Amino acid sequence: MEAAFAAFAVTLGGGMAGHAPVPPPGPVGFAGIFAQPQSATHATAATAVASAIDTWLRTGIGTLIAPPNTAIPWS
C-alpha cells in the first residue's frame, strides 16, 4: 500500500499546473496503523486510516514556478 500511495502522490503532484511538486517525504505509516489492536468498529478503523492518509498528503508541497516562488502545502 505504501508504494501505491507514493506512486499516487507523484501522479497527483504532476497535475499541479504552474507549480513544482514535492510529494510527501515519507510513507503514510500503514504498518503502524495496522499493528495497533483491532478497532472496536469499522468506522473507527476507517477513521484512523483516513486520518493518516489526509495528514500524509498535506506534507506534500507545491512551489510556484514563477516569482515569488511561494511554497504551499497540498490541501
C-alpha positions in Angstrom: 0.0 0.0 0.0 2.9 2.4 0.8 4.2 2.0 -2.8 0.8 2.6 -4.3 0.3 5.8 -2.3 3.8 7.0 -3.1 3.0 6.5 -6.9 -0.3 8.2 -6.4 1.4 11.2 -4.8 3.8 11.6 -7.7 1.0 11.4 -10.2 -1.1 13.9 -8.2 1.8 16.3 -8.0 2.3 16.1 -11.7 -1.1 17.7 -12.2 -0.2 20.9 -10.3 0.0 23.3 -13.2 2.4 26.1 -12.6 3.9 24.5 -9.5 7.0 22.3 -8.9 5.5 19.5 -6.8 7.3 17.8 -3.9 5.5 14.7 -2.8 5.2 13.8 0.8 8.7 12.8 2.1 8.0 9.6 3.8 5.5 6.7 4.0 1.9 7.0 5.1 2.6 4.7 8.1 0.2 1.9 7.4 2.3 -0.6 9.3 1.9 1.3 12.5 -1.8 1.7 12.0 -2.4 -2.0 11.3 -0.1 -3.1 14.2 -2.5 -1.4 16.6 -5.1 -3.6 18.5 -8.1 -4.2 16.4 -10.6 -1.3 16.3 -14.0 -1.7 18.0 -15.9 -0.8 14.8 -15.3 -0.5 11.1 -15.9 3.2 11.4 -13.2 3.7 13.9 -10.7 1.7 11.8 -11.7 3.7 8.6 -11.3 7.0 10.5 -7.8 6.0 11.6 -6.7 5.1 8.1 -8.4 8.2 6.5 -6.7 10.5 9.1 -3.3 9.0 8.4 -3.7 9.5 4.6 -5.0 13.0 5.0 -2.2 14.0 7.3 0.4 12.4 5.0 -0.9 14.1 1.8 -0.8 17.5 3.5 3.0 17.1 3.9 3.4 17.4 0.1 4.4 20.9 -1.2 3.8 22.7 -4.4 6.2 25.6 -5.2 5.0 28.3 -7.6 7.4 28.2 -10.6 7.3 32.0 -11.1 8.2 34.7 -8.6 7.5 34.9 -5.7 8.0 31.1 -5.8 5.6 30.6 -3.0 5.6 27.1 -1.4 2.1 25.9 -0.4 1.2 22.6 1.3 -1.1 20.3 -0.6 -4.6 20.5 0.6 
